[in-house]
Amino acid sequence: MSRVTYRGQTVIITGASSGIGASFARSLAARGSNLILVARRVDRLEALADELEKTHGITATAIALDLTSPTAGPDLKASVDALGLRATSLINNAGFGTFGDFIDEDPARLEQEIAVDISAPVQLSSAFLPDIIAADGGFLINVASMAAYMPSPRMAVYGASKAFVLSFTESLWAELRGSGVTAFALSPGATSTEFNAVVGTDDATAGAKMRAPDQVVATALAHLESRNPGPSVIDGATNRLSTKLIRLMGRRSTVTMMYRMTDPTRRSNSKVAAKK
Ligand SMILES: NC(=O)c1ccc[n+]([C@@H]2O[C@H](COP(=O)([O-])OP(=O)(O)OC[C@H]3O[C@@H](n4cnc5c(N)ncnc54)[C@H](OP(=O)(O)O)[C@@H]3O)[C@@H](O)[C@H]2O)c1
């Protein structure tokens, strides 16, 4: 029997309009959880909510929210309260990346990246953890990345954001032990979602074997259901092995390798203009 009782949960999933978030929604609905789905593309959320309610007899509520808002956490809490809902679990999944040398990046876009990838998970954790702790038996999953385990030249802000998420969440794991809440960071590697389309290039994942969102979610739920879940989990055996090797390589060699691997001029079909 699963360590986790999914039925009766009300799980907030950010970034549920596509990719890993939508897969979390489908998997949790199939297990009997009620859902609060959050993203900007509310038409997609509503279609998914309708489908999951009909298929699984759960309640799914769509909330449109731009997580770049500096008040995203309190705003979402106010919306959830106004609907008479109470979250028992939270999955901070929404996120996006930017690709290119830092010096060439649009500072406004980087601010949005930091807001969605760092500030939103912190704010939402702060806003909802009191209810999640009170519910007893809930979970907090923050989606980090393989990028959290290594420097990410040409995705400097993204990599640093995910390193933040990993560190932040592992600390919460320790603080929440004994609270009845299972907290951990989930780190996918290259996964076939809309992520690269939003980045605008697949240079960062060139040559990587893509995992499916359902595989990432299966890893997360297996970890959640395990007898004594640790503070973080990496999806995929190859990705787990890579992080071990990177630790052995040392930081200078790792960042040099990553810089070479993500060089757009190495690829004839790169969408990023070759640097002179
Ligand atoms: N795919 C990969 O290779 C990969 C690898 C490692 C980690 N990750 C992480 O996995 C998580 C899920 O990404 P994905 O791969 O599933 O990508 P995706 O298909 O692009 O999904 C990203 C989700 O985030 C939401 N989002 C983005 N900006 C938002 C904003 N300002 N406000 C509200 N929601 C916003 C999007 O919804 P709207 O556009 O509708 O707002 C969408 O639902 C992210 O944290 C990502 O960093 C992905």
The ligand as an SDF file (V2000), in Angstrom:
LIG
                    3D

 48 52  0  0  0  0  0  0  0  0999 V2000
   11.9370   20.1420  -20.1670 N   0  0  0  0  0  0  0  0  0  0  0  0
   13.1540   20.0570  -19.6770 C   0  0  0  0  0  0  0  0  0  0  0  0
   14.1070   19.6400  -20.3850 O   0  0  0  0  0  0  0  0  0  0  0  0
   13.4080   20.4180  -18.2310 C   0  0  0  0  0  0  0  0  0  0  0  0
   14.6130   19.9890  -17.6520 C   0  0  0  0  0  0  0  0  0  0  0  0
   14.8460   20.3090  -16.3240 C   0  0  0  0  0  0  0  0  0  0  0  0
   13.9170   21.0260  -15.6020 C   0  0  0  0  0  0  0  0  0  0  0  0
   12.7700   21.4510  -16.1880 N   0  0  0  0  0  0  0  0  0  0  0  0
   11.8220   22.2170  -15.3790 C   0  0  0  0  0  0  0  0  0  0  0  0
   10.5620   21.5720  -15.4100 O   0  0  0  0  0  0  0  0  0  0  0  0
    9.5440   22.5320  -15.1060 C   0  0  0  0  0  0  0  0  0  0  0  0
    8.3870   22.3610  -16.0780 C   0  0  0  0  0  0  0  0  0  0  0  0
    8.8300   22.7370  -17.3840 O   0  0  0  0  0  0  0  0  0  0  0  0
    8.4370   21.9270  -18.6900 P   0  0  0  0  0  0  0  0  0  0  0  0
    9.6550   21.2400  -19.1580 O   0  0  0  0  0  0  0  0  0  0  0  0
    7.2080   21.1360  -18.4580 O   0  0  0  0  0  0  0  0  0  0  0  0
    8.2050   23.1500  -19.6990 O   0  0  0  0  0  0  0  0  0  0  0  0
    6.8950   23.7230  -20.4020 P   0  0  0  0  0  0  0  0  0  0  0  0
    6.2050   22.6700  -21.1660 O   0  0  0  0  0  0  0  0  0  0  0  0
    7.3650   24.9490  -21.1260 O   0  0  0  0  0  0  0  0  0  0  0  0
    5.9760   24.1460  -19.1600 O   0  0  0  0  0  0  0  0  0  0  0  0
    6.2640   25.2780  -18.3770 C   0  0  0  0  0  0  0  0  0  0  0  0
    5.0420   25.6590  -17.5790 C   0  0  0  0  0  0  0  0  0  0  0  0
    5.3750   26.8150  -16.7790 O   0  0  0  0  0  0  0  0  0  0  0  0
    4.3440   27.7720  -16.9360 C   0  0  0  0  0  0  0  0  0  0  0  0
    4.8510   29.1480  -16.8130 N   0  0  0  0  0  0  0  0  0  0  0  0
    5.9150   29.6890  -17.4630 C   0  0  0  0  0  0  0  0  0  0  0  0
    5.9860   31.0000  -17.1840 N   0  0  0  0  0  0  0  0  0  0  0  0
    4.9470   31.2840  -16.3480 C   0  0  0  0  0  0  0  0  0  0  0  0
    4.4570   32.4660  -15.7450 C   0  0  0  0  0  0  0  0  0  0  0  0
    5.0530   33.6680  -15.9360 N   0  0  0  0  0  0  0  0  0  0  0  0
    3.3670   32.3990  -14.9410 N   0  0  0  0  0  0  0  0  0  0  0  0
    2.7370   31.2200  -14.7610 C   0  0  0  0  0  0  0  0  0  0  0  0
    3.1460   30.0590  -15.3120 N   0  0  0  0  0  0  0  0  0  0  0  0
    4.2320   30.1020  -16.1130 C   0  0  0  0  0  0  0  0  0  0  0  0
    3.7990   27.5480  -18.3450 C   0  0  0  0  0  0  0  0  0  0  0  0
    2.4430   27.9790  -18.4050 O   0  0  0  0  0  0  0  0  0  0  0  0
    1.8950   29.2640  -19.2290 P   0  0  0  0  0  0  0  0  0  0  0  0
    2.8350   29.4940  -20.3850 O   0  0  0  0  0  0  0  0  0  0  0  0
    0.5170   28.8370  -19.6480 O   0  0  0  0  0  0  0  0  0  0  0  0
    1.8790   30.3730  -18.2320 O   0  0  0  0  0  0  0  0  0  0  0  0
    3.8680   26.0260  -18.4450 C   0  0  0  0  0  0  0  0  0  0  0  0
    2.7010   25.4460  -17.9360 O   0  0  0  0  0  0  0  0  0  0  0  0
   10.2300   23.9040  -15.1560 C   0  0  0  0  0  0  0  0  0  0  0  0
   10.4840   24.3570  -13.8440 O   0  0  0  0  0  0  0  0  0  0  0  0
   11.5330   23.6210  -15.8760 C   0  0  0  0  0  0  0  0  0  0  0  0
   12.5440   24.5500  -15.5200 O   0  0  0  0  0  0  0  0  0  0  0  0
   12.4870   21.1450  -17.4830 C   0  0  0  0  0  0  0  0  0  0  0  0
  1  2  1  0
  2  3  2  0
  2  4  1  0
  4  5  1  0
  4 48  2  0
  5  6  2  0
  6  7  1  0
  7  8  2  0
  8  9  1  0
  8 48  1  0
  9 10  1  0
  9 46  1  0
 10 11  1  0
 11 12  1  0
 11 44  1  0
 12 13  1  0
 13 14  1  0
 14 15  2  0
 14 16  1  0
 14 17  1  0
 17 18  1  0
 18 19  2  0
 18 20  1  0
 18 21  1  0
 21 22  1  0
 22 23  1  0
 23 24  1  0
 23 42  1  0
 24 25  1  0
 25 26  1  0
 25 36  1  0
 26 27  1  0
 26 35  1  0
 27 28  2  0
 28 29  1  0
 29 30  1  0
 29 35  2  0
 30 31  1  0
 30 32  2  0
 32 33  1  0
 33 34  2  0
 34 35  1  0
 36 37  1  0
 36 42  1  0
 37 38  1  0
 38 39  2  0
 38 40  1  0
 38 41  1  0
 42 43  1  0
 44 45  1  0
 44 46  1  0
 46 47  1  0
M  CHG  2   8   1  16  -1
M  END
$$$$
